Amino acid sequence: QVQLVESGGGLVQSGGSLRLSCAASRSWFRMNTVRWYRQPPGKQRELVASMSESGGTDYAASVKTRFTISRDSAKNTAYLQMNSLKPEDTGVYYCNSYLLWGQGTQVTVSS
């Protein structure tokens, strides 16, 4: 069974950057869409970015121009590069693909 494991979260000041990673236990992302979600404190989970198996990308309006989703199929890893972070980007970030979910990684942006 394929597992997804996120890493790269942490505490960063407003305006800073983080890169989240989502490692699959075997070759997966080349043939499946990958999505990043986040759940802000006290709010519902929301879709942040997605990349289809063909490489097409889509972003939530709130992160467009600041976040970049990518993947390295050779490493079975997807990434979310987050720049110009804002306090409202704070939350637990989850990697998702098909029916698979990672455990989440906390991102906290201080003002």
C-alpha positions as CSV (number, residue, x, y, z in Angstrom):
1,Q,0.0,0.0,0.0
2,V,1.3,3.4,-1.0
3,Q,1.9,5.9,1.9
4,L,2.4,9.6,1.7
5,V,4.7,11.4,4.2
6,E,4.9,15.2,4.4
7,S,7.8,17.2,5.8
8,G,9.2,20.7,5.8
9,G,6.7,22.6,7.9
10,G,7.8,24.9,10.7
11,L,7.7,28.4,12.1
12,V,8.6,31.3,9.8
13,Q,8.2,35.0,9.9
14,S,5.8,36.8,7.6
15,G,7.5,37.2,4.2
16,G,9.5,34.1,4.6
17,S,9.6,30.9,2.6
18,L,9.1,27.2,3.2
19,R,9.2,24.1,1.0
20,L,7.0,21.2,1.9
21,S,7.7,17.7,0.6
22,C,5.4,14.8,0.1
23,A,7.2,11.5,-0.3
24,A,5.4,8.5,-1.7
25,S,6.5,5.0,-0.7
26,R,6.7,4.0,-4.3
27,S,6.3,5.4,-7.8
28,W,3.0,7.2,-7.7
29,F,2.9,10.8,-8.8
30,R,3.8,10.2,-12.4
31,M,0.4,8.6,-12.9
32,N,-1.8,10.4,-10.4
33,T,-2.9,13.9,-9.5
34,V,-1.3,15.3,-6.4
35,R,-3.0,18.0,-4.3
36,W,-2.0,20.1,-1.3
37,Y,-4.6,21.1,1.2
38,R,-4.4,23.1,4.3
39,Q,-6.6,23.5,7.4
40,P,-6.3,26.8,9.2
41,P,-7.0,26.8,12.9
42,G,-10.8,26.4,13.5
43,K,-11.6,26.3,9.8
44,Q,-12.3,23.7,7.2
45,R,-9.7,22.1,5.0
46,E,-9.2,23.9,1.8
47,L,-7.5,23.0,-1.5
48,V,-4.3,25.0,-2.1
49,A,-2.7,23.6,-5.2
50,S,-2.9,20.6,-7.5
51,M,-0.9,19.0,-10.3
52,S,-2.3,16.5,-12.7
53,E,-0.5,13.5,-14.0
54,S,0.2,15.4,-17.2
55,G,1.8,18.2,-15.3
56,G,-1.0,20.8,-15.4
57,T,-1.2,23.0,-12.3
58,D,-4.0,24.9,-10.5
59,Y,-3.9,27.1,-7.5
60,A,-6.3,28.7,-5.0
61,A,-6.6,32.5,-5.7
62,S,-5.1,33.3,-2.3
63,V,-1.8,31.6,-3.1
64,K,-1.4,32.1,-6.8
65,T,1.9,33.8,-7.6
66,R,3.3,32.9,-4.2
67,F,3.1,29.1,-4.1
68,T,4.4,26.6,-6.6
69,I,3.6,22.9,-6.8
70,S,6.0,20.5,-8.4
71,R,7.1,16.9,-8.4
72,D,10.2,14.8,-8.9
73,S,9.1,11.5,-10.3
74,A,12.5,10.0,-9.9
75,K,12.3,10.7,-6.1
76,N,8.6,9.9,-5.8
77,T,8.2,13.2,-4.2
78,A,5.9,16.2,-4.6
79,Y,6.7,19.7,-3.4
80,L,5.0,22.9,-2.4
81,Q,7.2,25.9,-2.5
82,M,5.7,28.7,-0.5
83,N,7.1,32.2,-0.8
84,S,6.0,35.5,0.7
85,L,4.2,33.7,3.5
86,K,1.5,35.5,5.4
87,P,0.0,34.8,8.8
88,E,-3.2,33.7,7.1
89,D,-1.2,30.8,5.5
90,T,-0.9,29.3,9.0
91,G,-2.4,25.8,9.2
92,V,-1.8,22.1,8.9
93,Y,-0.8,21.2,5.3
94,Y,-1.8,17.8,3.8
95,C,-0.7,16.0,0.7
96,N,-3.4,14.1,-1.1
97,S,-3.4,11.8,-4.1
98,Y,-6.4,9.7,-5.1
99,L,-7.6,8.2,-1.8
100,L,-4.3,8.7,0.0
101,W,-3.5,11.3,2.6
102,G,-0.4,12.2,4.5
103,Q,-0.3,12.9,8.2
104,G,0.0,16.6,7.8
105,T,2.7,19.1,8.6
106,Q,2.2,22.3,10.6
107,V,3.1,25.6,9.1
108,T,3.0,28.7,11.3
109,V,3.6,32.2,10.0
110,S,4.2,34.8,12.6
111,S,3.5,38.5,11.9
